[in-house]
Amino acid sequence: MVASSDSSHLQALFRAVKAVIRKIPKGRVATYGQVAELAGIPGGARIAAAALKTSKPGDQLPWQRVIGKAGKLRGRIAIHDPVGAAVQRQLLGEEGVTISDTGLVALDVFGWLPATGERARGASPRRPPRFASKSRASSSRR
């Protein structure tokens, strides 16, 4: 059984995810992972998917604009139900998003990043570089 505080925490996460989804502009897409990260849930792609799965029609979410990640510059329609995938394909097509026969979407063309408001270069927001150790590993070739 889920405790009341756990339930309210989950509902807060879902509200944050839905707020990000509502910001995705027409003709653009975002990956589940990107949506989660923008909602303050790094690594929470499954939480973003759960928020969409439990949404109601009254939420009026542009759900079709959220896709799975298929690589650095490609996303994919992630709905396994053929009817749902066809509906998503149709809705995105009506918004001008080009989808390949295999369900792939070019994120460098149709991806969304809220910081720029322009076309994305990749699916997820830019992260600061990780700093490497100051000492170098010794070379085995001496």
N, C-alpha and C positions, 0 to 999 in steps of 0.2 A: 504494500500500500504506500502511496506517495504522501509524504507529509505536506501540510498546508504551505510551509515555507518553501519547500521544493517546488510545489505547484506554482506558487506566485513567482518564484525565480524563473521557472520555465516560461511562464506567460510573459514576463518582462523580456526575456531573450527573443521570443517570437514577435513581440511588438517591435523590437529594435530591427529585426530582420525585415518585417513587413514595411517599416518606414523606409528602409533602403530600397526595397523592391519598387515602392511607389515612385522613387526618384529616377528610375531608369527611363530615359527618354524613348519615345517612339522611334523605331528604326535602329535601336541599339540593343545589345545583349550584355549580360554579365553572367559569370559562372557562379555556381553555388558557393564555392570557396571565397570568391571575391565579395559576394554579398555578405557572407558571414564575417569576413575580416572588416568590412566597412561598418558592420553592426557592432564591432568590438568583440568579436568571437573568433580570434585567429584559429585556424584549423577546424572550424566548426561547420564545414560544408554539409554534414549530415543534419545538423541543427537547422540550417537554412532549408534543407529539403523537407524536414519534418514540419517546419512552420508553414511551408506551402501545402504540404499534404493535408494538414489539419485546418487550412483556411476555409472560409465559407464564401459563397458567392457575394454576400453582402460586404465582404472585405474589399471588394473591387480592386484586386491586385492584378497588375499586368504580368501574370504568372508565365506567360509564353516567352518573356524576355530573359528568363533565367534558364541557363543551359549547363550541361556538364563540361568539364575540361577534358580535352582530348590531346593536349600538347601545349607547348608554349604559345603558339599563335593560332590554335584551333580549338573550337568548342564543338560540342555535339548535343543533339537532342537526346536527352537522357531518359525520356519516358519510354518504358518498356511495353506499355500497352499500345498496340498498333493504332487504335482509334485516337487515343490521347496524343500520340506522336503526330498523327495526320492533322489533328486540330491545331497543334502547336506550329507545325510546318505552314499551314494555311494562314494562321494569324500573323506569323512573322513575315511570310511572303507578302501579305497585304500591307505590311509596314515597310516593305522594300528591302528586307533582309534576304540575302541570297543563301540558300542552303543546298549543299551538294546532294546527289542521289543517295549517298550513304549517311546523310544527316549532319555533315560537318559545316561549321560556320567559321569564316575567317575573322578571328578576333582583332587582327590588325586593321581590318576594314570596319567591322560592325561592333567591336568591343567598346565598352563604356568605362570611362574613368571620371568620377565626379570632380576631381581637382582641376581638370583642364576643360571639361565640358566638350572636348573635341574627341576625335577618334582615338581609341586606345592603341597602344603598342604593346600588346600582350594582355593576358587576362587578369592579372592581379596588380594591385597598386604597388608602386615602387617601394622597396624596403631599403632602409639604410644598409650600407655594406657591413658585413661582419668583419671584425678585426681579428687578424691572425696573430698567432703567438709571435713575440718579438725575437725569439731565438729560432734559428733555422735548423731543420733536421740535418744530421750529418749525412754526407754523401757516402754511399757504399763503394764508389769508384775513387780509389786513392792510389 
